[in-house]
Amino acid sequence: MNKIFTAFILLPIFLLNSNCIQNLTKCPIDTLSLKSECESERKQEEQNLFLLLGLAAASASSDNLSGKALEFYNIIESYRTNGSYTLTNGTTRTFLNSSKCSGSTSQHPSLNRAAQKHNDNMVRFNFFSHTGQDGSTPSTRVRAEGLNVGAGENIAAGNASAEATFDQWWNSSGHRSNMENCNYTHVGIGYTARETVNSSANFSHYWTNVFATIR
């Protein structure tokens, strides 16, 4: 089963909390029981630290698109520029009322980061929602990356290919509306395969497409 959700512009600004691991507890050595308990806590703290470092590394590499995320960007940029896109099976998907967007739709590093971070978090913590585990929204996630704009967002889970995900969103009115909204000038793309983050996640492939107007 594949899942998709769409979100439109969300304007309120929320404060985002970030948790830092500080002052790792030193294990007492007076009794074996206390030492064992503390060792367990220390290992969990270390795992949490590695998790944060992993998230930081992922965000640093998501400014520029590559792989399947880049494939999806090429599809949606072509679709918005030409007003149509022909799938590999020969089926052509067209804009409503045969319109199109004037000019190209650029990708943006801050939008790419916002999309990829949310995508990775959905896999890591095994949830599927426009609302993040920290209460974030599409707009607050974009603002956290330094852009003072509202944002629209499409998310999907299940399909392995960029083309199948595009078609999945095209066949849903709300997602298609985001893809055909020419007021949006920039997009960000996130793609995550479950085995790269959390092999226990419910779906094998996760996608996030963020939209914003940047003048």
N, C-alpha and C positions, 0 to 999 in steps of 0.2 A: 504494500500500500504506500502511495506517495502522499505527502502532505505539503500544503502551501498556505501561506497567510500573506495578507497585504496590510500596509499601514500608510496613511496619508500624512500630510504635514502636521506636526505636533509642535505648538509654539511655546508652551510653558518651559521655563528653565528650572531644572532640579539640581540640587547640590549633590555631587558624587563623592562618596567616601572611599578612601583607599586605605587598606590595612597594611601595615609594615611589621615584619617580624623583627623584634628588637630584644637584645639582652637574653640570649639563649640560656636557659637555666643550667647551672652546673650540677651534676648529679652528686648527691651526698654519698659518702662512703662509710657511714657509721653502721648501717645494717644492709644486709643483702636485699631485703624486701623493698626498702626505700630506693636502693640503687636500681633494682629491676623496674620499679614503677617510673622512675625518672628517665631511665634509658628509653623506655617506650615512648614517653612524652617527647624526649629529645629527637628520636627518630621521626616522629610525626612532624615536629617543627622543621626538621631538615627537609622532609618531603614537601612540606608547604613552601619552603624557600625555593627548592628546585622547581616547583610549579610556577612560582612567580617569575623566576629567571627564564623558564621556558616560554611563558607568555610574552615577556619582554623581547626575547629573541625572535619570536614569531612576528611581533608587531614591527620590529626593525626591518624584516625582510618583506613586508607586505606593501611597501610604498608603491612599488612598480609591479604590474601584473605579469604573470607568466602562466604557462600550462593551461589548464582548463578555465581558469579565471580570465585569461587573455582571450581564449577562444570565445567565451561568452561576450566579452566586451566587443569583439569584432562583429559578432552577430547583431547585438543590439545597436551598435553604432551604424551598421549598414541598414538595419531595419528603420531606424529613425531618419536617416539621411535620404533613403530611397523610397520610404513609405511601403516597403515590402521586403520579404525575405523568402527565398525558395529553399525548402528543406531538401535533404539529400534524397528523399523518396519522391521528389518532384512536386510536392504540394507547396503552393505559394501562400504565405500569410501576409495579409495587407492591412494597412491602417484603416480605421473606421472612416467611412466616407471618402476613401481613396486619397486621403491627405498625406502630408509628411511634414517633418520638421525642417526648417530652413537652416542650413549650415550643419556642421558636425557636432556631435556630443562628445565632449572631452572627458577622459578619466581624470580623477584628481587624487593625489597621494593621501590626503587626509580622509577622503571618502573611502578609499581602498582600505586604509587602516581600520576605520570604523566598521566596515563590512566584514573584514577578515577576523577582527577581534570578537565580534558578536558571533560569527560563524563558529570559530574555535570554541568559544564558551558554551554554545549550544551542544557541541559534541562532548566537550570535557565534562560538563555537568549534566548531560543527558536530558535536555529539555528542548522544547520547540515553541518559541514565542517571540513576539516583538518586544516584550518586556524582559530585560536582563535580570540575572540573579541578584544584581544590586539595585534593582528598581529602575534601571536606565531605560530610555526610550530611543527610537531612531534619532530624534533631534538632539537629545542630550549626549548621545554617543558621538555624534558629529561635532558638537560643540566642545566635547572633551578633547577632540583632535585639533582644536584651534580655529574652527570655522563658526562664526556667529550667524548661522542660518538654520532654518527649519529643514526637515528632511522627510522624504517618503521612503518606503522600504518594502521590498518583496523578499520573502524567504521561502525556501522549498527544501524538501528532503526526499530522497529516494532515487532519483534519476542519476545515472552515471555520467551522461554526456551533457555538454553545454547546449546543444541543439534540442535535446529532449526536454531540458529544463525551460528553455525559451518557449517551446511549444506548450508545455504545461502551464506556464504563466499566460501565454497568449489566449488559451482557452478558458481563462478565468477573468471575468469582466473587471474586477478591481485591480488585478495585477496588470492586465493589459492597459488599463487606464493610466497607470504609472508609467508604463513603457512608452505610451503614446502622448504623454503630457509634454508638449514642446516648451512649456515654461521652464522646465528643468534644463539646465545647461550642462550639467556635469553628473557623472555617475561614479560609483565605486563598486567593485565586485569582490566577493569573498567565496572561495570554494575550499571545502575540507573533506578529505576522505577519512572515514571513522578510524581506520587502523593507524593513522598518523597521530592521533590524539587520545582516543578512548575506544578500544575495540568492543566495549560493552554497550556503546550507544545504540539506540533503537534503529537507526537507519545507516546505510553504508555511505551515503553521500549527502552533503549539506551545502546549500547555496544561499547567499545573501546579496541582494542588489540594492544599493542605496542611491537615491536621487536627490539633487539639490540645485538651487538656483544661485549661481555665483556670478556676480557682475564685476 
